[in-house]
Amino acid sequence: MTAYPAATALKRTPLHALHLEMGARMAPFAGYDMPIQYPSGVLKEHLHTRAAAGLFDVSHMGQIALRPRRGSMADAALALERLVPVDVLGLPPARQRYAFFTNADGGIIDDLMIGNCGDHLALIVNASRKDVDERHLHGALSDICAIDMLEDRALLALQGPAAVAVMTRLVPAVGSMRFMDLRPVLIDGASCLVSRSGYTGEDGFEISVPAREAEELARTFLEDCAVAFVGLGARDSLRIEAGFCLYGSDIDEGTTPVEAGLQWAIQKVRRRNGARAGSFPGADVVLEQLERGAPRRRVGLKPRERAPVRAGTLLYADLSAPRSIGKVTSGGFGPSVAGPVAMGYVPDAFSAANALLFAEVRHKRLPVEVTELPFVPHRYKRS
Amino acid sequence: MLKFTQEHEWVRVEDGVAIVGITRHAQEQLGDLVFIELPTAGTRFEKGAPAAVVESVKAASEVYAPIGGEVVEANQAIVADPALVNSDPMGGGWFFKLKIADPSEVDALMDEAAYNVQIG
């Protein structure tokens, strides 16, 4: 008998047993044994999310609480601003905001959500970057904040047009929440932190729930006929259609926020001439690119033919050019678009919408059109 | 005569022509197919050469020529509607027909009982 080496043992979320019970096909993802799909399959799970409501287990993601040691939220916000080019000080209580940790070159160490919980900041980070982020936070702001990686909480996402009806049947009060609102609520006696947000482009909620109550909450959601479990396979096709970056594919330490088209997340107060301009890692690079543009851009790519164009595919300016000009970073079949969808990086000169490029798939150059993102309009609850 | 490969293709010989497809087990593993690329008539394959591409939402996979031969026909119905392979993999979801170069290559493939043992 061979012992399974402990170093490679996969971690499990609190819903692991439920995934197996539901017939999920499991695979390793960021060190966790995660559901890729359930018996209905990626295509139907994707379409169900856009038509009704999909339930996702995203408990592998990191949940971090930053608690100001002297009780001042302004201290915590300003400390975190040392690491992100985002207005944290101006984030009102009960709101959350998208952000990214930058490195000295303006590259992205991770992208994250920052929530203002009134007496602490709640961060959601990528599973694959938890350890890196935790060290990064400790190195930069442990003098100001206690940094607590919350290992005892699960994270569920309920996404789709029926999500609000499903949620309000359990907790009527969440019906008044707007996109990016954050609220602590009791659901069946479980102390949850709910945000109106997600990674699909649909209206929906993300629910942080104590690990021991996660399975019961998931079962309660699944009892609603509008809700189906959705795995990481459809989570990926949904977020590509929504034009969102996946850390490690579309953004990493070698891509800047401006190259990635994430400049919308950098508020004026952190830009040149803002009250708290700069003072984050790589500010010189990022602020310069904000004003003068970046040498390359992340763009949407719509293949004109039916073949999916996947991550790693090289892009060419024409049918015969010997050297590629860029690369696809995410791509596949978009079930709601009913065709192939992709995104990738191209030089600024080729980044205008409708520019025609060629993707080399199996030794053939297929026409792809640069296009605006997202492929499927976002349907957030904004008002 | 119905035969199978370890790579989950099936071969049915009718009138000296080998009809090739992928098994029910293979389509289950791949999931809903969304794109299929087939060889054109006249293409010659050695046994084991990549002959077609199937893509699901998640990934692309190759289908191999189970035996050597020349393509005499490709099933354009599955190009137009890849879901046909999921719904009828052993029938209407066939991929292409090969003019058999060496009948002994067909004989050497697994029979259905052996294939069922392989997939458990």
Chai-1 contact restraints between the chains, C-beta under 6 A:
chainA,res_idxA,chainB,res_idxB,connection_type,confidence,min_distance_angstrom,max_distance_angstrom,comment,restraint_id
A,G41,B,G31,contact,1.0,0.0,6.0,A-B,restraint_1
A,G41,B,D32,contact,1.0,0.0,6.0,A-B,restraint_2
A,V42,B,G31,contact,1.0,0.0,6.0,A-B,restraint_3
A,V42,B,V57,contact,1.0,0.0,6.0,A-B,restraint_4
A,V42,B,K58,contact,1.0,0.0,6.0,A-B,restraint_5
A,L43,B,D32,contact,1.0,0.0,6.0,A-B,restraint_6
A,L43,B,V57,contact,1.0,0.0,6.0,A-B,restraint_7
A,G233,B,K58,contact,1.0,0.0,6.0,A-B,restraint_8
A,S237,B,V57,contact,1.0,0.0,6.0,A-B,restraint_9
A,R306,B,F35,contact,1.0,0.0,6.0,A-B,restraint_10
A,A307,B,F35,contact,1.0,0.0,6.0,A-B,restraint_11
A,P308,B,F35,contact,1.0,0.0,6.0,A-B,restraint_12
A,P308,B,E55,contact,1.0,0.0,6.0,A-B,restraint_13
A,F333,B,V34,contact,1.0,0.0,6.0,A-B,restraint_14
A,F333,B,V57,contact,1.0,0.0,6.0,A-B,restraint_15
